[in-house]
């Protein structure tokens, strides 16, 4: 997986710190657990983001811990490292070059509690292939009426998944200038990428009307861990709320997970009328 692919994944999962399930009518006391966000990708350095919760309660008491000066220890394949603070709760260690199969244990103290987390980097998708390298879609605008051009059959993307682990597909248009398939009118144009929900299958279908723009697209298949898939499912098909409990994090919220990917390419062409 290259750095660009990692940036795409991180961009899709931009953190919005939301409150835990507390409100003024809830008698449950607020507990200042840290919110952790880390996506560990082969070829990248180790980076983690730590944030505070934003509760819907008034008058809560935060811990006195400085979010930019926490003492982290990372155990990587039985060797311990310290993390260097950057800014805004971000920490890194440039000595840690991440690779497939690496295991990580994170530990630090926050609000006098021991916080810990564990993850590993899964294998790269195996035997990733596609049934076609081009897909044809008729152009549609406000004056053309119903589409009259030839439309391609769906393109099948397949890979090996004998252990029924989780995979997530992201499709990104790579053109500098976007050429819309449909006339969006006064509506805000959609982004240049879309994704499928995590699946335990060994295939996905890309249909002509999955695409919003003509041109070259990158198909990135991510091998993800169950904690990411669970987070996605708990948050209405997005992973923006990181304040759900995570099975890999003790005394904290968020996501601490590894992922790996492989990439295919497809051309979306305008069909002839």
N, C-alpha and C positions, 0 to 999 in steps of 0.2 A: 504494500500500500504506500503511495507517495504522499508527500506533505499536502498537496492540493486536495486529495481525497479526504484527508483528516480534517482539513479546514471546512470542507463541505459538510461533513458529519457534525462538526462542532457548531457550524452556523445553523444547522437545522435544529439543534438542541440548545439554543440560547437560553440561558438561565433567567427565569423570572421567579424571584423568591416570593412565595405566597405564604399565607399564614397556615399554621396548623389548625386543626378543628377546634378552635376556641372562639367564643363570642361573649358578649356581656352577660348573657343569660346562662352561660355554661359555668358551672361551679368548679370545673377542673382547673387547677392552678397552672399557670404558664411555667414551663420548664425550658430554660435557655439551652436547648441542644443546638450544636453547630450544623450547618447545611453544607455538605461536601459535594463537589462535582469534579469528576475526573474520568476521562476517556483515554485509555492507554492503547496506543497505536504503534505497531512495529515501525522502526525507523525514526521515531520521534523521541525527544527527551521527555523525562517524567515531569508533568505539570499538573497541579491541583488547584482548585479554587475553593476557598472556604468563606462562607457568608453567614450572617445572622438571620434568623427568622424575622418576619414582619408580622406580628400578631394583630388580630382584630380586637384585642383587649387594650384598655387604657391603663396607664400607671404600672406597667409591668417592670420588673427589675431584671436588667441584664447582668451577666457576670462581668467582673472587672478585667477579664482577659482581653488583651490587645489582639484583635483579629489579624493584625499585620506582624505580630511578633510571637507566634506560637512555636513551640519546640517539637517539630515532627521527626519521627524516625521511620524510615522505610527499610524493611527487610526484603531484599531482592535476591532470590535464589540462595538464601542462607547467609547473605552478606548485608550488613547494616549500613545505611547512608543517612545523612542529615539533609534537610531541604532548605534551600535559600529563599528568603522572602523577597518578593518583587514589589508589588503594590496592590492595593485594593483586595487584599486577601488571597493573592496568588502566590504560589510557591513552586520551586522547580529544583531539579538537580541535573545538570548537563552531563554528568558522568554516567548516568543511567541511559544506555542505549537499548530501547525496548525491542524485544524479539518474540516471535511465536513460541508459546510454551512457557514463557517467563511467569513466575509467581511473585505476588507482592502482598506484604502485610504492612499496613499503615497503623501507626499508633501516636497519640499525643494526649495531653491532659487539657481539659476544657471545663471550666466551672467546677473544679475539684473532682471531676469524673474522668475515668480512663476511657478514651474514645479509640476504637480500633476498627479496622476494615480489612477485608481480604478479597483479592481477585486474581485472575490470570488472563493471559492473552490466548484466545483460541486459535485453532488452525485456520489457515487461508482456505477459502472455498476450493473444492477439488472438482476438476473436470467441468468447469463452467463453460457453457456453450449456448448458441442461439440458433433458431431454425431459419432465420433470414437476417441479412445485414441491411436491408432497406424495407421501409414500410410506406405505402402510398395512401395519401389522404386528400380528398377534394377540398379546395379552398372555399370558404363560405363567407359571404358578406351580406349587408342589409339589402342588397339589390339582386343577389343571385338566386334567391329562393332556395328550395331544398337542394342538397348536394346531388350533382349528376355525374360526377367523375367516378372512376373505378376506385374501390376501396379494398385495401389488402386484407387478407386473413390475419388474425392475431399472430404475433411472433412469440414463440415459446422459448423461455429461458430456463435451462435445466442445469442441475449440479448434483453431485453425490451428497446424500444425507442419510446414511445407513443408521446413524444413532439418533435421528429425529431431533437434532438440535435446532436452534432458532437462527433464522436469516432475515435480513431486512434489505429491500431493494430501493435504491435511490437513482432517479433518472434526471440528468442535467443537460440542458441545451448549452452547447459550447460556442455558439456563434456570437461575435462581437455585437452585431445588430440583429435584434429579434424580428422575425418575420411571422406575424400571427396567422394561424390557420383560420380563425374566426374574427369577425368584426366585433370588438368588445364595446363599441359605442361609447357611452359616457361612463361605463364601469371601469374601475381600476384594473389594468391588465394583470393577469396572474404572474407569479414569479417564473423564473426560467427552470425550475426543477419541481419534481413531485416524487412521492415515495409511496410504497406499498406498506401495509401493516406487517409486523413480524409474522413469520410463518414457520411451521415445523415441517413443511412439505419439501420437495426437491425440485419444484418448478414454479414459475410465475408466467402469466400471460400478459403481454403488452398489446393492447388493442389500439386501433387507429385513433379513437377519440380520447385515449389517455393523454395524448400529446396536445399541447396548446400552440406550438410553434414548429415551423419547418426548420430543416437544417440538421447538422451533426449533433448527436446526443451521446453522452457517456452513461453507460449502465453500470452502476457500482453495486455489487452484491456484498453486503456486510455479514460476516458470521458474528452474531452477538450472543451474549450470555443471558440466561433466564432472568436475571435481575433487571436488565434493560427491557426485555419483553414484558415483564410484569408491570414495570413503571409505565410503559406505553399503554397497556390495557387499562390500568387504573385511572388514567387521566384522559379518557375520552379521545383516544387516538392521537394524542400528542404527549410529549414528555416534558412539558413546561413546568409542571408542578413537582418540585423535588422534595416536598415536605411529607411525603408518604414514608412510612417505615420501610427500611431496606433490610433484607435478610443478611446482607454482607457487611452492614455497618452496625456497630454496637455503640449506644449512647450518642447517636447522631442520625440525621436525615440525609437524603440525597442519593447520589449514584456514584459508585466507585467500581468501574468495570473496564474490561478489556474487549477489544474487537479487532477483526482482521478482514481484509477484503480482496476482491479481484475485480477486474474491469473489462467490459465489452463496449463496443461502439455500434451505433445504428444511425442510418440516414433516414430522416423523415422527408419524403418527396411529395410534391404536388402532383396529384394524379391527372391524367388527361381526361378531357370531357368527351 
